[in-house]
Amino acid sequence: MKQETIFLSVAANHFSEMRLMAEGAIALYENQATVLCRMARDADNHEAQIAFNDIGAALYDLRSHMEELQEALHQAVLLDAPEGEEKTVD
């Protein structure tokens, strides 16, 4: 097995896991942040509101970057496949 193929396989597994972690973090954020942000607003804690907004923005950016990386990986795998052979990411 070529080193490039091994790398693509390992990268695919890690990207999938990282994407799941990012999706889980976003789900937690979306479920919990509204309550915490409301508490910060009620307490006139503008710094906390801004922090929650920044955390959400970072999580959504992380998901977007992970989607782009996964798409690039899939394209690399397709380009690495021998002619006439369908290549899949393990």
ABEGO torsion letter per residue (X at the ends): XBAAAAAAAAAAAAAAAAAAAAAAAAAAAAAAAAAAAAAAAAAGBAAAAAAAAAAAAAAAAAAAAAAAAAAAAAAAAAAABBBGBBBBBX
